[in-house]
Amino acid sequence: NLPAMDIGRVCLKTKGREQGERCVVLEVIDRNFVIVVGPNVKRRRVNMNHIRPLDEAVTLQRNASDEDAIAALG
């Protein structure tokens, strides 16, 4: 049972050039896509099949800046 994909959910990229990097969900677009950003992940739209949600989550305001999101990740 996977944790819900919501704003602030910490994820691991499982595909693409940023594979293995941690990122955080900034926005949920629809049931297939979210916007993520991370210390080594550029802000981008990703397919939910290409990220794995972790049990961890951070508190983010809606429309948080990339800097705020990356700082929250620690």
C-alpha positions as CSV (number, residue, x, y, z in Angstrom):
1,N,0.0,0.0,0.0
2,L,1.7,3.2,-1.2
3,P,1.5,6.5,0.5
4,A,-0.8,9.1,-1.2
5,M,0.7,11.4,-3.8
6,D,0.1,14.8,-2.4
7,I,1.8,18.2,-2.0
8,G,4.9,17.7,0.1
9,R,5.3,14.0,-0.5
10,V,9.0,13.0,-0.7
11,C,9.7,10.7,-3.7
12,L,12.5,8.8,-5.3
13,K,13.0,9.2,-9.1
14,T,13.0,5.7,-10.6
15,K,13.5,6.6,-14.3
16,G,15.4,9.1,-16.4
17,R,18.7,10.9,-15.9
18,E,17.8,11.9,-12.3
19,Q,17.1,8.3,-11.3
20,G,17.9,7.6,-7.7
21,E,17.5,11.3,-6.6
22,R,15.1,12.4,-3.9
23,C,12.5,15.0,-4.9
24,V,9.3,16.5,-3.4
25,V,5.9,16.9,-5.0
26,L,5.0,20.6,-5.5
27,E,1.7,20.1,-7.4
28,V,-0.6,17.3,-8.5
29,I,-1.7,17.9,-12.1
30,D,-4.0,14.9,-12.6
31,R,-4.0,11.2,-11.8
32,N,-0.9,10.6,-14.0
33,F,1.3,13.6,-13.5
34,V,2.9,15.7,-10.7
35,I,5.3,18.6,-10.6
36,V,8.5,17.7,-8.6
37,V,11.7,19.5,-7.6
38,G,14.7,18.4,-5.5
39,P,18.4,19.3,-4.8
40,N,19.5,17.4,-7.9
41,V,16.1,17.4,-9.7
42,K,15.0,20.3,-11.9
43,R,11.4,21.4,-11.4
44,R,9.5,19.4,-14.0
45,R,6.3,17.5,-14.7
46,V,6.8,13.7,-14.2
47,N,4.7,10.7,-14.8
48,M,3.8,9.1,-11.5
49,N,5.0,5.8,-12.8
50,H,8.5,7.2,-12.9
51,I,8.7,8.1,-9.2
52,R,8.2,6.1,-6.0
53,P,6.6,7.8,-3.0
54,L,8.5,7.4,0.3
55,D,6.9,7.3,3.7
56,E,8.4,10.8,4.4
57,A,6.5,14.1,3.7
58,V,7.4,17.7,4.3
59,T,5.0,20.6,4.9
60,L,4.8,23.0,1.9
61,Q,2.6,25.9,1.1
62,R,0.8,25.6,-2.2
63,N,2.9,27.3,-5.0
64,A,6.0,27.0,-2.8
65,S,9.2,28.2,-4.5
66,D,11.9,25.7,-5.6
67,E,14.2,27.0,-2.9
68,D,11.6,26.5,-0.1
69,A,10.9,23.0,-1.3
70,I,14.6,22.0,-1.5
71,A,15.2,23.6,2.0
72,A,12.3,21.6,3.4
73,L,13.8,18.4,2.0
74,G,17.0,19.2,4.0
